[in-house]
């Protein structure tokens, strides 16, 4: 995998898309999630709550797995330090 679709976030946890394929993959994930949940809700009604939850959890796990593999660097929590925080810089003037 020589091409990265995502870059680790500067603050917080996760990644942001840096390539059109990352954006397209995120849009496809949302379409599949919402479309699948709509089909489950329309066909099963109230009985589709558990299957919908299982579907959403499985699809999200697959999405996160692909995102992690296509991210340039590790996912970890990143906090702002006082020297990087814009509010702190502004107040220290």
N, CA, C and O atoms as CSV, one atom per row, in Angstrom:
chain,resi,resn,atom,element,x,y,z
A,1,UNK,N,N,0.838,-1.178,0.000
A,1,UNK,CA,C,0.000,0.000,0.000
A,1,UNK,C,C,0.884,1.241,0.000
A,1,UNK,O,O,1.294,1.731,1.052
A,2,UNK,N,N,1.160,1.726,-1.169
A,2,UNK,CA,C,2.059,2.853,-1.290
A,2,UNK,C,C,1.347,4.197,-1.301
A,2,UNK,O,O,1.993,5.240,-1.198
A,3,UNK,N,N,0.042,4.184,-1.424
A,3,UNK,CA,C,-0.694,5.446,-1.489
A,3,UNK,C,C,-1.579,5.602,-0.252
A,3,UNK,O,O,-2.369,4.715,0.072
A,4,UNK,N,N,-1.440,6.731,0.431
A,4,UNK,CA,C,-2.223,6.979,1.633
A,4,UNK,C,C,-3.430,7.835,1.289
A,4,UNK,O,O,-3.330,8.793,0.524
A,5,UNK,N,N,-4.572,7.479,1.863
A,5,UNK,CA,C,-5.812,8.225,1.645
A,5,UNK,C,C,-6.094,9.167,2.802
A,5,UNK,O,O,-6.842,10.132,2.647
A,6,UNK,N,N,-5.500,8.897,3.971
A,6,UNK,CA,C,-5.796,9.653,5.186
A,6,UNK,C,C,-4.505,10.072,5.871
A,6,UNK,O,O,-3.459,9.445,5.711
A,7,UNK,N,N,-4.610,11.152,6.638
A,7,UNK,CA,C,-3.512,11.671,7.448
A,7,UNK,C,C,-4.002,11.697,8.899
A,7,UNK,O,O,-5.151,12.065,9.144
A,8,UNK,N,N,-3.153,11.312,9.874
A,8,UNK,CA,C,-3.596,11.396,11.270
A,8,UNK,C,C,-3.994,12.826,11.631
A,8,UNK,O,O,-3.378,13.789,11.173
A,9,UNK,N,N,-5.026,12.948,12.453
A,9,UNK,CA,C,-5.478,14.275,12.878
A,9,UNK,C,C,-4.409,14.941,13.734
A,9,UNK,O,O,-3.670,14.270,14.455
A,10,UNK,N,N,-4.333,16.256,13.649
A,10,UNK,CA,C,-3.374,17.002,14.444
A,10,UNK,C,C,-3.795,17.053,15.909
A,10,UNK,O,O,-2.941,17.067,16.796
A,11,UNK,N,N,-5.081,17.079,16.171
A,11,UNK,CA,C,-5.622,17.111,17.534
A,11,UNK,C,C,-6.709,16.064,17.638
A,11,UNK,O,O,-7.510,15.903,16.716
A,12,UNK,N,N,-6.747,15.346,18.760
A,12,UNK,CA,C,-7.776,14.334,18.960
A,12,UNK,C,C,-7.320,12.981,18.440
A,12,UNK,O,O,-6.127,12.684,18.384
A,13,UNK,N,N,-8.306,12.163,18.058
A,13,UNK,CA,C,-8.043,10.789,17.636
A,13,UNK,C,C,-8.650,10.572,16.264
A,13,UNK,O,O,-9.757,11.042,16.003
A,14,UNK,N,N,-7.965,9.881,15.392
A,14,UNK,CA,C,-8.522,9.555,14.096
A,14,UNK,C,C,-7.698,10.103,12.953
A,14,UNK,O,O,-6.516,10.411,13.104
A,15,UNK,N,N,-8.354,10.218,11.790
A,15,UNK,CA,C,-7.663,10.654,10.588
A,15,UNK,C,C,-8.608,11.491,9.730
A,15,UNK,O,O,-9.828,11.436,9.887
A,16,UNK,N,N,-8.023,12.261,8.824
A,16,UNK,CA,C,-8.785,13.074,7.883
A,16,UNK,C,C,-8.341,12.704,6.469
A,16,UNK,O,O,-7.174,12.381,6.248
A,17,UNK,N,N,-9.280,12.752,5.502
A,17,UNK,CA,C,-8.903,12.395,4.130
A,17,UNK,C,C,-7.964,13.428,3.505
A,17,UNK,O,O,-8.152,14.634,3.660
A,18,UNK,N,N,-6.957,12.930,2.799
A,18,UNK,CA,C,-6.028,13.807,2.095
A,18,UNK,C,C,-6.012,13.505,0.600
A,18,UNK,O,O,-5.317,14.174,-0.164
A,19,UNK,N,N,-6.769,12.509,0.187
A,19,UNK,CA,C,-6.809,12.084,-1.208
A,19,UNK,C,C,-8.269,11.918,-1.608
A,19,UNK,O,O,-9.120,11.640,-0.763
A,20,UNK,N,N,-8.559,12.087,-2.888
A,20,UNK,CA,C,-9.950,11.983,-3.331
A,20,UNK,C,C,-10.507,10.592,-3.058
A,20,UNK,O,O,-11.714,10.444,-2.863
A,21,UNK,N,N,-9.653,9.568,-3.042
A,21,UNK,CA,C,-10.140,8.212,-2.767
A,21,UNK,C,C,-10.615,8.080,-1.315
A,21,UNK,O,O,-11.551,7.333,-1.029
A,22,UNK,N,N,-9.970,8.803,-0.410
A,22,UNK,CA,C,-10.414,8.796,0.984
A,22,UNK,C,C,-11.768,9.458,1.143
A,22,UNK,O,O,-12.620,8.974,1.887
A,23,UNK,N,N,-11.967,10.564,0.445
A,23,UNK,CA,C,-13.263,11.249,0.481
A,23,UNK,C,C,-14.330,10.367,-0.148
A,23,UNK,O,O,-15.423,10.230,0.401
A,24,UNK,N,N,-14.025,9.765,-1.298
A,24,UNK,CA,C,-14.986,8.895,-1.972
A,24,UNK,C,C,-15.335,7.688,-1.106
A,24,UNK,O,O,-16.490,7.263,-1.068
A,25,UNK,N,N,-14.349,7.140,-0.417
A,25,UNK,CA,C,-14.607,5.997,0.453
A,25,UNK,C,C,-15.502,6.389,1.628
A,25,UNK,O,O,-16.393,5.628,2.003
A,26,UNK,N,N,-15.277,7.557,2.205
A,26,UNK,CA,C,-16.114,8.031,3.311
A,26,UNK,C,C,-17.546,8.288,2.839
A,26,UNK,O,O,-18.494,7.961,3.553
A,27,UNK,N,N,-17.717,8.865,1.654
A,27,UNK,CA,C,-19.065,9.109,1.102
A,27,UNK,C,C,-19.749,7.781,0.806
A,27,UNK,O,O,-20.939,7.626,1.082
A,28,UNK,N,N,-19.013,6.818,0.245
A,28,UNK,CA,C,-19.587,5.502,-0.035
A,28,UNK,C,C,-20.000,4.800,1.258
A,28,UNK,O,O,-21.036,4.138,1.304
A,29,UNK,N,N,-19.190,4.945,2.304
A,29,UNK,CA,C,-19.537,4.362,3.603
A,29,UNK,C,C,-20.844,4.946,4.124
A,29,UNK,O,O,-21.726,4.207,4.561
A,30,UNK,N,N,-20.967,6.263,4.079
A,30,UNK,CA,C,-22.199,6.902,4.569
A,30,UNK,C,C,-23.411,6.479,3.742
A,30,UNK,O,O,-24.485,6.240,4.295
A,31,UNK,N,N,-23.249,6.384,2.426
A,31,UNK,CA,C,-24.358,5.964,1.566
A,31,UNK,C,C,-24.760,4.521,1.868
A,31,UNK,O,O,-25.948,4.207,1.950
A,32,UNK,N,N,-23.770,3.650,2.033
A,32,UNK,CA,C,-24.072,2.251,2.345
A,32,UNK,C,C,-24.709,2.120,3.726
A,32,UNK,O,O,-25.620,1.315,3.917
A,33,UNK,N,N,-24.239,2.899,4.676
A,33,UNK,CA,C,-24.794,2.849,6.030
A,33,UNK,C,C,-26.240,3.322,6.048
A,33,UNK,O,O,-27.123,2.627,6.550
A,34,UNK,N,N,-26.476,4.508,5.499
A,34,UNK,CA,C,-27.832,5.056,5.512
A,34,UNK,C,C,-28.776,4.251,4.631
A,34,UNK,O,O,-29.923,4.014,5.010
A,35,UNK,N,N,-28.311,3.830,3.464
A,35,UNK,CA,C,-29.144,3.027,2.573
A,35,UNK,C,C,-29.489,1.677,3.170
A,35,UNK,O,O,-30.637,1.237,3.107
A,36,UNK,N,N,-28.499,1.024,3.746
A,36,UNK,CA,C,-28.739,-0.279,4.374
A,36,UNK,C,C,-29.686,-0.191,5.557
A,36,UNK,O,O,-30.566,-1.037,5.724
A,37,UNK,N,N,-29.503,0.837,6.378
A,37,UNK,CA,C,-30.397,1.009,7.528
A,37,UNK,C,C,-31.820,1.333,7.075
A,37,UNK,O,O,-32.785,0.899,7.704
A,38,UNK,N,N,-31.954,2.093,5.985
A,38,UNK,CA,C,-33.288,2.401,5.462
A,38,UNK,C,C,-33.975,1.136,4.954
A,38,UNK,O,O,-35.163,0.930,5.200
A,39,UNK,N,N,-33.237,0.300,4.254
A,39,UNK,CA,C,-33.810,-0.957,3.747
A,39,UNK,C,C,-34.220,-1.857,4.910
A,39,UNK,O,O,-35.299,-2.449,4.887
A,40,UNK,N,N,-33.373,-1.961,5.914
A,40,UNK,CA,C,-33.698,-2.789,7.080
A,40,UNK,C,C,-34.938,-2.247,7.782
A,40,UNK,O,O,-35.823,-3.015,8.160
A,41,UNK,N,N,-35.007,-0.936,7.956
A,41,UNK,CA,C,-36.157,-0.333,8.638
A,41,UNK,C,C,-37.434,-0.517,7.836
A,41,UNK,O,O,-38.487,-0.787,8.415
A,42,UNK,N,N,-37.366,-0.379,6.523
A,42,UNK,CA,C,-38.571,-0.508,5.697
A,42,UNK,C,C,-39.053,-1.949,5.580
A,42,UNK,O,O,-40.256,-2.185,5.468
A,43,UNK,N,N,-38.146,-2.909,5.603
A,43,UNK,CA,C,-38.556,-4.301,5.453
A,43,UNK,C,C,-38.917,-4.955,6.783
A,43,UNK,O,O,-39.830,-5.779,6.831
A,44,UNK,N,N,-38.227,-4.608,7.849
A,44,UNK,CA,C,-38.457,-5.269,9.132
A,44,UNK,C,C,-39.208,-4.407,10.141
A,44,UNK,O,O,-39.715,-4.929,11.134
A,45,UNK,N,N,-39.288,-3.125,9.912
A,45,UNK,CA,C,-39.974,-2.242,10.855
A,45,UNK,C,C,-39.258,-2.196,12.188
A,45,UNK,O,O,-38.031,-2.108,12.247
A,46,UNK,N,N,-40.038,-2.256,13.261
A,46,UNK,CA,C,-39.467,-2.177,14.606
A,46,UNK,C,C,-38.610,-3.390,14.932
A,46,UNK,O,O,-37.719,-3.309,15.777
A,47,UNK,N,N,-38.870,-4.513,14.272
A,47,UNK,CA,C,-38.082,-5.725,14.522
A,47,UNK,C,C,-36.684,-5.619,13.926
A,47,UNK,O,O,-35.848,-6.489,14.169
A,48,UNK,N,N,-36.416,-4.578,13.157
A,48,UNK,CA,C,-35.121,-4.423,12.521
A,48,UNK,C,C,-34.097,-3.678,13.355
A,48,UNK,O,O,-33.012,-3.361,12.866
A,49,UNK,N,N,-34.426,-3.394,14.608
A,49,UNK,CA,C,-33.490,-2.637,15.442
A,49,UNK,C,C,-32.187,-3.405,15.661
A,49,UNK,O,O,-31.105,-2.854,15.458
A,50,UNK,N,N,-32.280,-4.654,16.067
A,50,UNK,CA,C,-31.065,-5.443,16.310
A,50,UNK,C,C,-30.306,-5.731,15.012
A,50,UNK,O,O,-29.090,-5.542,14.976
A,51,UNK,N,N,-30.978,-6.182,13.944
A,51,UNK,CA,C,-30.234,-6.358,12.688
A,51,UNK,C,C,-29.609,-5.055,12.189
A,51,UNK,O,O,-28.513,-5.077,11.628
A,52,UNK,N,N,-30.281,-3.931,12.382
A,52,UNK,CA,C,-29.724,-2.643,11.974
A,52,UNK,C,C,-28.483,-2.295,12.768
A,52,UNK,O,O,-27.507,-1.789,12.215
A,53,UNK,N,N,-28.516,-2.563,14.053
A,53,UNK,CA,C,-27.358,-2.303,14.912
A,53,UNK,C,C,-26.180,-3.184,14.508
A,53,UNK,O,O,-25.042,-2.718,14.444
A,54,UNK,N,N,-26.455,-4.450,14.237
A,54,UNK,CA,C,-25.395,-5.369,13.821
A,54,UNK,C,C,-24.808,-4.936,12.473
A,54,UNK,O,O,-23.593,-4.959,12.279
A,55,UNK,N,N,-25.684,-4.544,11.552
A,55,UNK,CA,C,-25.235,-4.070,10.236
A,55,UNK,C,C,-24.354,-2.832,10.383
A,55,UNK,O,O,-23.281,-2.757,9.786
A,56,UNK,N,N,-24.803,-1.866,11.172
A,56,UNK,CA,C,-24.055,-0.621,11.355
A,56,UNK,C,C,-22.706,-0.884,12.021
A,56,UNK,O,O,-21.698,-0.301,11.621
A,57,UNK,N,N,-22.675,-1.752,13.028
A,57,UNK,CA,C,-21.424,-2.052,13.718
A,57,UNK,C,C,-20.438,-2.749,12.786
A,57,UNK,O,O,-19.251,-2.420,12.786
A,58,UNK,N,N,-20.905,-3.694,12.003
A,58,UNK,CA,C,-20.033,-4.415,11.078
A,58,UNK,C,C,-19.484,-3.516,9.987
A,58,UNK,O,O,-18.296,-3.571,9.670
A,59,UNK,N,N,-20.346,-2.687,9.411
A,59,UNK,CA,C,-19.912,-1.785,8.354
A,59,UNK,C,C,-18.932,-0.741,8.889
A,59,UNK,O,O,-17.960,-0.396,8.216
A,60,UNK,N,N,-19.185,-0.244,10.091
A,60,UNK,CA,C,-18.283,0.735,10.697
A,60,UNK,C,C,-16.931,0.109,11.014
A,60,UNK,O,O,-15.895,0.745,10.818
A,61,UNK,N,N,-16.928,-1.123,11.499
A,61,UNK,CA,C,-15.665,-1.812,11.777
A,61,UNK,C,C,-14.852,-1.986,10.501
A,61,UNK,O,O,-13.635,-1.797,10.510
A,62,UNK,N,N,-15.511,-2.342,9.407
A,62,UNK,CA,C,-14.822,-2.484,8.125
A,62,UNK,C,C,-14.275,-1.132,7.652
A,62,UNK,O,O,-13.146,-1.052,7.167
A,63,UNK,N,N,-15.070,-0.083,7.792
A,63,UNK,CA,C,-14.639,1.260,7.404
A,63,UNK,C,C,-13.408,1.684,8.189
A,63,UNK,O,O,-12.443,2.180,7.606
A,64,UNK,N,N,-13.429,1.498,9.495
A,64,UNK,CA,C,-12.293,1.895,10.332
A,64,UNK,C,C,-11.041,1.083,10.026
A,64,UNK,O,O,-9.928,1.607,10.076
A,65,UNK,N,N,-11.224,-0.204,9.708
A,65,UNK,CA,C,-10.081,-1.047,9.365
A,65,UNK,C,C,-9.398,-0.544,8.082
A,65,UNK,O,O,-8.172,-0.453,8.021
A,66,UNK,N,N,-10.193,-0.223,7.073
A,66,UNK,CA,C,-9.624,0.302,5.830
A,66,UNK,C,C,-8.972,1.660,6.078
A,66,UNK,O,O,-7.881,1.925,5.573
A,67,UNK,N,N,-9.632,2.519,6.851
A,67,UNK,CA,C,-9.061,3.842,7.148
A,67,UNK,C,C,-7.714,3.723,7.849
A,67,UNK,O,O,-6.774,4.441,7.508
A,68,UNK,N,N,-7.611,2.832,8.816
A,68,UNK,CA,C,-6.345,2.669,9.534
A,68,UNK,C,C,-5.238,2.174,8.615
A,68,UNK,O,O,-4.096,2.623,8.705
A,69,UNK,N,N,-5.589,1.239,7.723
A,69,UNK,CA,C,-4.571,0.705,6.807
A,69,UNK,C,C,-4.127,1.742,5.784
A,69,UNK,O,O,-2.995,1.690,5.304
A,70,UNK,N,N,-4.995,2.673,5.448
A,70,UNK,CA,C,-4.684,3.681,4.438
A,70,UNK,C,C,-4.252,5.015,5.036
A,70,UNK,O,O,-4.178,6.015,4.323
A,71,UNK,N,N,-3.966,5.041,6.345
A,71,UNK,CA,C,-3.528,6.272,7.001
A,71,UNK,C,C,-2.011,6.328,7.041
A,71,UNK,O,O,-1.347,5.325,7.306
A,72,UNK,N,N,-1.471,7.506,6.778
A,72,UNK,CA,C,-0.034,7.737,6.803
A,72,UNK,C,C,0.396,8.013,8.241
A,72,UNK,O,O,0.512,9.170,8.644
A,73,UNK,N,N,0.630,6.968,9.006
A,73,UNK,CA,C,1.041,7.118,10.398
A,73,UNK,C,C,0.043,6.471,11.340
A,73,UNK,O,O,-1.051,6.089,10.925
A,74,UNK,N,N,0.416,6.346,12.606
A,74,UNK,CA,C,-0.444,5.670,13.572
A,74,UNK,C,C,-1.574,6.562,14.081
A,74,UNK,O,O,-1.461,7.788,14.105
A,75,UNK,N,N,-2.656,5.920,14.483
A,75,UNK,CA,C,-3.745,6.624,15.157
A,75,UNK,C,C,-3.427,6.643,16.639
A,75,UNK,O,O,-3.176,5.601,17.245
A,76,UNK,N,N,-3.439,7.812,17.209
A,76,UNK,CA,C,-3.260,7.952,18.662
A,76,UNK,C,C,-3.869,9.284,19.073
A,76,UNK,O,O,-4.126,10.148,18.235
A,77,UNK,N,N,-4.092,9.438,20.349
A,77,UNK,CA,C,-4.643,10.677,20.864
A,77,UNK,C,C,-3.576,11.755,20.805
A,77,UNK,O,O,-2.446,11.550,21.250
A,78,UNK,N,N,-3.939,12.899,20.257
A,78,UNK,CA,C,-3.016,14.033,20.183
A,78,UNK,C,C,-3.669,15.230,20.866
A,78,UNK,O,O,-4.782,15.631,20.525
A,79,UNK,N,N,-2.959,15.782,21.827
A,79,UNK,CA,C,-3.470,16.944,22.552
A,79,UNK,C,C,-2.716,18.183,22.115
A,79,UNK,O,O,-1.569,18.119,21.672
A,80,UNK,N,N,-3.393,19.315,22.250
A,80,UNK,CA,C,-2.679,20.555,21.967
A,80,UNK,C,C,-1.875,20.925,23.201
A,80,UNK,O,O,-2.317,20.722,24.332
A,81,UNK,N,N,-0.711,21.459,22.973
A,81,UNK,CA,C,0.110,21.932,24.076
A,81,UNK,C,C,-0.107,23.437,24.199
A,81,UNK,O,O,-0.548,24.064,23.236
A,82,UNK,N,N,0.182,24.026,25.332
A,82,UNK,CA,C,-0.037,25.466,25.478
A,82,UNK,C,C,0.653,26.293,24.396
A,82,UNK,O,O,0.141,27.344,24.010
A,83,UNK,N,N,1.785,25.849,23.907
A,83,UNK,CA,C,2.467,26.619,22.867
A,83,UNK,C,C,1.744,26.524,21.530
A,83,UNK,O,O,1.924,27.393,20.677
A,84,UNK,N,N,0.936,25.495,21.327
A,84,UNK,CA,C,0.205,25.323,20.074
A,84,UNK,C,C,-1.217,25.866,20.151
A,84,UNK,O,O,-1.851,26.082,19.119
A,85,UNK,N,N,-1.706,26.080,21.315
A,85,UNK,CA,C,-3.095,26.488,21.485
A,85,UNK,C,C,-3.261,27.956,21.117
A,85,UNK,O,O,-2.602,28.817,21.701
A,86,UNK,N,N,-4.130,28.251,20.160
A,86,UNK,CA,C,-4.303,29.618,19.658
A,86,UNK,C,C,-4.825,30.543,20.744
A,86,UNK,O,O,-4.423,31.705,20.806
A,87,UNK,N,N,-5.704,30.056,21.592
A,87,UNK,CA,C,-6.259,30.900,22.645
A,87,UNK,C,C,-5.175,31.282,23.630
A,87,UNK,O,O,-5.099,32.434,24.057
A,88,UNK,N,N,-4.335,30.326,23.995
A,88,UNK,CA,C,-3.252,30.607,24.924
A,88,UNK,C,C,-2.277,31.617,24.318
A,88,UNK,O,O,-1.820,32.532,25.003
A,89,UNK,N,N,-1.962,31.449,23.035
A,89,UNK,CA,C,-1.070,32.415,22.386
A,89,UNK,C,C,-1.665,33.800,22.379
A,89,UNK,O,O,-0.963,34.787,22.598
A,90,UNK,N,N,-2.955,33.880,22.128
A,90,UNK,CA,C,-3.624,35.178,22.082
A,90,UNK,C,C,-3.634,35.836,23.456
A,90,UNK,O,O,-3.369,37.032,23.575
A,91,UNK,N,N,-3.938,35.066,24.487
A,91,UNK,CA,C,-4.025,35.602,25.836
A,91,UNK,C,C,-2.659,35.976,26.410
A,91,UNK,O,O,-2.567,36.802,27.318
A,92,UNK,N,N,-1.613,35.372,25.885
A,92,UNK,CA,C,-0.280,35.654,26.440
A,92,UNK,C,C,0.324,36.928,25.873
A,92,UNK,O,O,1.385,37.359,26.324
A,93,UNK,N,N,-0.326,37.535,24.898
A,93,UNK,CA,C,0.202,38.780,24.303
A,93,UNK,C,C,0.010,39.960,25.201
A,93,UNK,O,O,0.397,41.073,24.847
